[in-house]
Amino acid sequence: AAEAKEAGAPVLVAGTAFAYVFLLDALGARTIALPPSSTLMLTGGFKGRSREVPEAELRASLADRLALEPSRIVGEYGMTELSSQLYEGRLAGLGDAYRAPPWMRVTAVDPVSLHPVPRGEIGIARIVDLANVDSAIAIQTMDRVRVTPGGIELLGRLPGATPRGCSLAIEDIVGGASS
């Protein structure tokens, strides 16, 4: 970040929520000012195994400690089984809902019947990703979503669902739950 700041070049920092909490803990009271127009991307949640920080609080702390405009913190949703990802629309001025690329469809389905639910109702995410060549074209998740005209709202895992995602590996790397 120091070299980029000296050169006047913005940076993109991508990491999981747990990794960012670990960073904030390690920083203590210090601040690391990222270069202007830098972006921070949240690539995964807590998965219920570590000390959790409400997302709004995490975003506010990151903006403060990294000298970022809050609008420069953007969420990403993806998984190993997909070739494409969803991103929050905030950098494009499209709000906080997540947006899928044109070749991807997210449908909210009833977790029992697996039938699509009406637009605006909560269901679990069924994702069709046409970029998945020579792979499964559709992925059924246990992630709760609401599909609206403004995009996809991510509402966490279905209660009782097995935790999954990249945050689990970060927790293992840094030694589990933080105090």
The 8 nearest C-alpha neighbors of each residue, nearest first, counted from 0:
[[1, 3, 2, 4, 33, 10, 34, 32],
 [0, 2, 4, 3, 5, 33, 34, 6],
 [3, 1, 5, 4, 0, 6, 8, 7],
 [2, 4, 8, 6, 0, 5, 1, 7],
 [5, 3, 34, 7, 1, 6, 2, 8],
 [4, 6, 2, 3, 7, 1, 8, 34],
 [7, 5, 3, 4, 8, 2, 1, 9],
 [8, 6, 4, 5, 3, 34, 9, 35],
 [7, 9, 3, 6, 4, 34, 10, 5],
 [10, 8, 37, 34, 36, 35, 3, 7],
 [11, 9, 37, 38, 12, 8, 3, 34],
 [10, 12, 38, 39, 37, 13, 9, 40],
 [11, 13, 39, 40, 10, 38, 14, 37],
 [14, 12, 40, 39, 41, 11, 42, 15],
 [15, 13, 42, 41, 18, 40, 16, 19],
 [14, 16, 43, 42, 18, 17, 41, 166],
 [15, 17, 44, 19, 18, 43, 45, 41],
 [16, 18, 20, 19, 15, 45, 21, 166],
 [19, 17, 21, 15, 20, 16, 14, 22],
 [18, 20, 22, 16, 21, 17, 23, 15],
 [21, 19, 23, 17, 22, 18, 24, 16],
 [20, 22, 18, 24, 19, 23, 25, 17],
 [23, 21, 19, 25, 20, 24, 26, 18],
 [24, 22, 20, 26, 25, 21, 19, 27],
 [23, 25, 21, 22, 27, 26, 20, 19],
 [26, 24, 22, 23, 27, 21, 20, 29],
 [27, 25, 23, 29, 24, 28, 22, 30],
 [26, 28, 24, 25, 29, 23, 30, 22],
 [27, 29, 26, 30, 64, 23, 24, 25],
 [30, 28, 26, 27, 31, 64, 23, 25],
 [31, 29, 64, 65, 32, 28, 26, 66],
 [30, 32, 65, 64, 33, 29, 66, 26],
 [33, 31, 65, 66, 30, 34, 64, 67],
 [32, 34, 65, 31, 66, 0, 37, 35],
 [33, 35, 4, 9, 37, 36, 32, 8],
 [34, 36, 37, 9, 33, 67, 7, 8],
 [37, 35, 9, 34, 38, 71, 10, 67],
 [38, 36, 9, 10, 35, 34, 11, 33],
 [39, 37, 11, 71, 72, 10, 12, 36],
 [38, 40, 12, 72, 11, 13, 73, 71],
 [41, 39, 13, 73, 74, 72, 42, 12],
 [42, 40, 74, 15, 14, 43, 75, 16],
 [43, 41, 15, 75, 14, 40, 74, 76],
 [44, 42, 15, 16, 41, 166, 165, 164],
 [43, 45, 16, 46, 15, 166, 17, 42],
 [44, 46, 47, 17, 16, 166, 51, 49],
 [47, 45, 162, 48, 44, 166, 163, 167],
 [46, 48, 45, 49, 51, 162, 50, 44],
 [49, 47, 46, 45, 176, 50, 175, 167],
 [50, 48, 176, 51, 47, 45, 177, 175],
 [49, 51, 176, 177, 52, 178, 48, 45],
 [50, 52, 49, 45, 53, 47, 17, 48],
 [51, 53, 57, 54, 56, 50, 20, 55],
 [54, 52, 56, 55, 57, 51, 58, 45],
 [53, 55, 57, 56, 58, 52, 16, 59],
 [54, 56, 58, 57, 53, 59, 52, 60],
 [57, 55, 59, 53, 54, 58, 60, 52],
 [58, 56, 54, 60, 59, 55, 52, 61],
 [57, 59, 61, 55, 56, 60, 54, 62],
 [60, 58, 56, 62, 57, 61, 55, 63],
 [61, 59, 63, 57, 62, 58, 64, 56],
 [60, 62, 58, 64, 63, 59, 65, 57],
 [63, 61, 67, 59, 65, 69, 60, 66],
 [62, 64, 60, 66, 61, 65, 59, 67],
 [63, 65, 30, 61, 66, 62, 60, 31],
 [64, 66, 32, 31, 62, 67, 63, 33],
 [67, 65, 32, 63, 62, 64, 33, 68],
 [68, 66, 62, 65, 69, 71, 63, 33],
 [67, 69, 70, 71, 62, 66, 72, 36],
 [70, 68, 71, 62, 72, 67, 59, 58],
 [69, 71, 68, 72, 89, 90, 73, 67],
 [72, 70, 38, 69, 68, 73, 39, 67],
 [73, 71, 39, 70, 69, 40, 38, 74],
 [72, 74, 40, 87, 71, 41, 39, 75],
 [73, 75, 41, 87, 40, 86, 42, 76],
 [74, 76, 86, 42, 85, 41, 87, 77],
 [77, 75, 85, 84, 86, 42, 74, 43],
 [78, 76, 84, 85, 75, 81, 83, 79],
 [77, 79, 80, 81, 164, 76, 84, 82],
 [78, 80, 81, 77, 82, 164, 165, 83],
 [79, 81, 78, 82, 138, 135, 134, 131],
 [82, 80, 83, 79, 78, 131, 77, 128],
 [81, 83, 131, 130, 80, 84, 128, 79],
 [84, 82, 81, 130, 128, 77, 85, 103],
 [83, 85, 77, 76, 86, 75, 99, 82],
 [84, 86, 99, 76, 98, 75, 97, 77],
 [87, 85, 75, 97, 98, 74, 88, 76],
 [88, 86, 97, 74, 95, 96, 89, 73],
 [87, 89, 93, 94, 91, 95, 90, 97],
 [88, 90, 94, 92, 93, 91, 95, 87],
 [91, 89, 92, 88, 71, 70, 73, 93],
 [90, 92, 89, 93, 88, 94, 87, 70],
 [91, 93, 89, 90, 94, 88, 95, 70],
 [94, 92, 88, 89, 91, 95, 90, 96],
 [95, 93, 89, 88, 96, 92, 87, 149],
 [94, 96, 87, 89, 88, 97, 93, 152],
 [97, 95, 150, 152, 151, 87, 94, 88],
 [96, 98, 87, 151, 86, 150, 85, 88],
 [99, 97, 85, 150, 86, 87, 88, 151],
 [98, 100, 85, 103, 101, 97, 104, 84],
 [99, 101, 102, 103, 98, 85, 83, 84],
 [102, 100, 103, 99, 104, 98, 129, 128],
 [103, 101, 129, 100, 128, 104, 130, 99],
 [102, 104, 128, 101, 100, 127, 99, 129],
 [105, 103, 127, 126, 106, 128, 99, 102],
 [106, 104, 126, 125, 124, 127, 107, 103],
 [105, 107, 125, 124, 108, 126, 104, 115],
 [106, 108, 122, 124, 123, 115, 116, 144],
 [109, 107, 115, 122, 113, 116, 114, 123],
 [108, 110, 113, 122, 114, 111, 112, 116],
 [111, 109, 113, 123, 112, 108, 122, 141],
 [112, 110, 109, 113, 114, 108, 123, 122],
 [111, 113, 114, 109, 110, 108, 115, 116],
 [114, 112, 109, 108, 110, 111, 115, 123],
 [115, 113, 108, 112, 109, 116, 110, 111],
 [116, 114, 108, 107, 109, 113, 106, 117],
 [115, 117, 108, 107, 109, 120, 114, 118],
 [118, 116, 120, 119, 115, 107, 121, 108],
 [119, 117, 120, 146, 147, 116, 145, 107],
 [118, 120, 147, 146, 145, 117, 121, 116],
 [121, 119, 118, 145, 117, 116, 122, 146],
 [122, 120, 145, 144, 107, 143, 119, 123],
 [123, 121, 107, 108, 109, 143, 144, 110],
 [122, 124, 143, 107, 142, 108, 141, 144],
 [125, 123, 107, 140, 142, 106, 144, 126],
 [126, 124, 139, 106, 105, 138, 140, 107],
 [125, 127, 105, 138, 137, 104, 124, 128],
 [126, 128, 137, 104, 103, 136, 129, 138],
 [127, 129, 103, 130, 136, 131, 126, 102],
 [128, 130, 131, 102, 136, 103, 127, 132],
 [129, 131, 128, 132, 82, 83, 102, 103],
 [132, 130, 129, 134, 136, 82, 128, 135],
 [131, 133, 134, 130, 129, 136, 135, 82],
 [134, 132, 131, 135, 136, 130, 129, 82],
 [135, 133, 132, 131, 136, 80, 81, 137],
 [134, 136, 137, 131, 138, 133, 132, 80],
 [135, 137, 131, 128, 127, 129, 134, 138],
 [138, 136, 127, 126, 135, 128, 139, 125],
 [137, 139, 126, 125, 140, 127, 136, 135],
 [140, 138, 125, 124, 126, 137, 141, 123],
 [141, 139, 142, 124, 125, 138, 123, 126],
 [140, 142, 157, 123, 156, 143, 160, 124],
 [141, 143, 156, 123, 140, 155, 124, 157],
 [142, 144, 123, 154, 155, 122, 156, 157],
 [145, 143, 153, 154, 152, 121, 122, 123],
 [144, 146, 121, 152, 119, 120, 151, 147],
 [147, 145, 151, 119, 118, 150, 152, 144],
 [146, 148, 119, 149, 150, 118, 151, 145],
 [147, 149, 150, 146, 118, 119, 151, 96],
 [150, 148, 147, 96, 151, 93, 146, 94],
 [151, 149, 96, 147, 98, 97, 148, 146],
 [150, 152, 146, 97, 96, 145, 147, 153],
 [151, 153, 145, 96, 144, 154, 97, 146],
 [154, 152, 144, 155, 143, 151, 145, 142],
 [153, 155, 143, 144, 152, 156, 142, 145],
 [156, 154, 143, 142, 153, 157, 144, 44],
 [157, 155, 142, 143, 141, 158, 160, 154],
 [156, 158, 160, 141, 142, 143, 159, 155],
 [159, 157, 160, 156, 155, 161, 141, 143],
 [158, 160, 157, 161, 156, 162, 141, 47],
 [161, 159, 157, 158, 162, 156, 141, 142],
 [160, 162, 163, 159, 156, 141, 157, 158],
 [163, 161, 46, 160, 164, 47, 156, 167],
 [164, 162, 161, 46, 167, 165, 166, 160],
 [165, 163, 166, 167, 43, 162, 78, 46],
 [164, 166, 167, 168, 43, 169, 15, 163],
 [167, 165, 169, 168, 164, 15, 43, 45],
 [166, 168, 170, 165, 169, 164, 171, 163],
 [167, 169, 171, 170, 166, 165, 172, 164],
 [170, 168, 172, 166, 171, 167, 173, 18],
 [171, 169, 175, 167, 173, 168, 172, 174],
 [170, 172, 168, 174, 169, 175, 173, 167],
 [173, 171, 169, 170, 174, 168, 175, 167],
 [174, 172, 170, 171, 175, 169, 21, 176],
 [173, 175, 171, 172, 170, 176, 177, 169],
 [176, 174, 170, 171, 173, 177, 49, 172],
 [177, 175, 49, 50, 178, 48, 174, 170],
 [176, 178, 50, 49, 175, 21, 174, 20],
 [177, 176, 50, 49, 24, 175, 21, 51]]
